Amino acid sequence: MVYVIPSKTAEETRLRSPILAEKRHRCTAALSKGMIQLISLLFLITATRACVPGTGKDSAKITIPFEVPYNESNRTHYENFVKEALNKIASEYGTLRHNNNYVRVTSRSVDGKLVVDVQVEKVGCKYKEIFAEKFKVQMGDHRFNITCPAQ
């Protein structure tokens, strides 16, 4: 016995073709979107690495004035707060660790108010804006000034 498989009519082919074309387009669009996301992620990792102390070639200074009186308790608390913020930025990427030898956190009194200074060596100043965005998230409402390259 011989079975004959009927061929598709022209109407069936025409109706299915746009659906297949749309699926192919979605797959291609998804691949290109995924590639763009991958490239963006790689750029972000590279940029963040350049902002982390010990991974660039420039020096920077971050000045953070706090609206609290200068005393030993506040000094210790806010210096640790700033150190934690820097560590959180550096540790966002599991393989990336910054070198604490390139970071010095100090504080001083200006008109009786606490000012914390961070001196950083070997950073990439061209990524200052990216670092500033990440640092702003960690610092919350506290304002700060980044000088890069530092004089």
C-alpha positions as CSV (number, residue, x, y, z in Angstrom):
1,M,0.0,0.0,0.0
2,V,1.3,3.5,-0.9
3,Y,0.4,6.5,1.1
4,V,0.4,9.9,-0.6
5,I,1.2,12.9,1.5
6,P,-0.7,15.9,0.2
7,S,1.4,18.9,-0.4
8,K,0.5,22.2,1.2
9,T,-1.7,24.5,-0.7
10,A,-0.5,27.9,-1.7
11,E,-2.9,29.4,0.9
12,E,-1.5,27.3,3.8
13,T,2.1,28.3,2.8
14,R,1.1,32.0,2.7
15,L,-0.6,31.9,6.1
16,R,2.3,30.2,7.9
17,S,5.1,32.1,6.3
18,P,4.6,35.4,8.3
19,I,4.4,33.5,11.5
20,L,7.7,31.7,10.8
21,A,9.2,35.0,9.7
22,E,8.1,36.7,12.9
23,K,9.5,33.9,15.0
24,R,12.8,34.1,13.2
25,H,12.8,37.9,13.7
26,R,12.1,37.5,17.5
27,C,15.0,35.0,17.8
28,T,17.4,37.3,16.0
29,A,16.2,40.3,18.0
30,A,16.7,38.3,21.2
31,L,20.2,37.3,20.2
32,S,21.2,40.8,19.4
33,K,19.6,42.2,22.6
34,G,21.5,39.6,24.6
35,M,24.7,40.5,22.9
36,I,24.2,44.2,23.6
37,Q,23.5,43.3,27.3
38,L,26.7,41.2,27.4
39,I,28.8,44.0,25.9
40,S,27.2,46.5,28.3
41,L,28.0,44.3,31.3
42,L,31.6,43.8,30.1
43,F,32.0,47.6,29.7
44,L,30.6,48.2,33.2
45,I,32.9,45.6,34.7
46,T,35.9,47.2,33.0
47,A,34.8,50.7,34.0
48,T,34.3,49.6,37.6
49,R,37.7,47.9,37.7
50,A,39.3,51.1,36.6
51,C,37.6,53.0,39.5
52,V,38.7,50.6,42.2
53,P,41.9,51.5,44.0
54,G,45.0,49.7,42.7
55,T,43.7,49.1,39.2
56,G,44.4,52.4,37.4
57,K,47.1,55.0,37.0
58,D,45.7,58.2,38.6
59,S,45.4,59.7,42.1
60,A,42.1,61.0,43.5
61,K,40.7,62.7,46.5
62,I,37.2,62.4,47.8
63,T,36.0,65.0,50.4
64,I,32.8,64.3,52.3
65,P,31.6,67.0,54.7
66,F,29.2,65.6,57.3
67,E,26.8,67.8,59.3
68,V,27.8,66.4,62.6
69,P,30.1,67.8,65.3
70,Y,33.7,66.7,65.2
71,N,34.4,64.3,68.0
72,E,36.1,60.9,68.4
73,S,32.8,58.9,68.3
74,N,31.6,60.6,65.1
75,R,35.0,60.5,63.5
76,T,35.3,56.7,64.0
77,H,31.7,56.0,62.9
78,Y,31.9,58.1,59.7
79,E,35.4,56.9,58.7
80,N,34.1,53.3,59.0
81,F,31.0,54.3,57.1
82,V,33.1,55.6,54.2
83,K,35.4,52.5,54.2
84,E,32.3,50.2,54.1
85,A,31.0,52.2,51.1
86,L,34.2,51.7,49.2
87,N,34.4,48.0,50.1
88,K,30.8,47.5,48.9
89,I,31.6,49.1,45.5
90,A,34.7,47.0,45.1
91,S,33.0,43.8,46.1
92,E,30.0,44.1,43.8
93,Y,32.0,41.8,41.4
94,G,33.0,38.6,43.0
95,T,36.4,38.3,41.4
96,L,37.3,42.0,42.0
97,R,39.1,42.9,45.2
98,H,40.7,46.3,45.8
99,N,44.0,46.8,47.5
100,N,43.6,48.7,50.8
101,N,47.2,49.8,50.5
102,Y,46.1,52.4,48.0
103,V,43.4,53.9,50.2
104,R,43.8,56.3,53.1
105,V,40.7,57.6,55.0
106,T,41.3,60.5,57.3
107,S,39.1,63.1,59.0
108,R,39.4,66.7,60.1
109,S,37.4,69.5,61.7
110,V,36.2,72.4,59.6
111,D,34.3,75.0,61.7
112,G,33.6,72.3,64.3
113,K,32.0,69.9,61.7
114,L,33.4,66.6,60.6
115,V,35.0,66.3,57.2
116,V,36.2,62.9,56.0
117,D,38.9,62.8,53.3
118,V,39.7,59.8,51.2
119,Q,43.0,59.7,49.3
120,V,43.2,57.0,46.6
121,E,46.1,55.9,44.5
122,K,46.0,54.1,41.1
123,V,42.5,54.7,40.0
124,G,41.1,55.5,36.5
125,C,39.9,59.2,36.4
126,K,38.1,58.7,33.1
127,Y,35.6,56.6,34.9
128,K,35.0,59.2,37.7
129,E,31.3,59.6,36.8
130,I,30.5,55.9,37.0
131,F,32.3,55.7,40.3
132,A,30.4,58.8,41.6
133,E,27.0,57.2,40.7
134,K,27.9,54.0,42.7
135,F,29.4,56.0,45.6
136,K,26.3,58.2,45.7
137,V,24.1,55.1,46.2
138,Q,26.3,54.0,49.1
139,M,26.5,57.4,50.7
140,G,22.8,58.2,50.6
141,D,22.0,61.9,51.3
142,H,25.6,62.8,52.2
143,R,27.2,65.1,49.6
144,F,30.7,64.6,48.5
145,N,33.3,66.0,46.1
146,I,35.7,64.0,43.9
147,T,38.9,65.5,42.7
148,C,40.5,63.4,40.0
149,P,43.3,63.7,39.3
150,A,44.3,65.0,42.7
151,Q,46.8,67.7,43.0
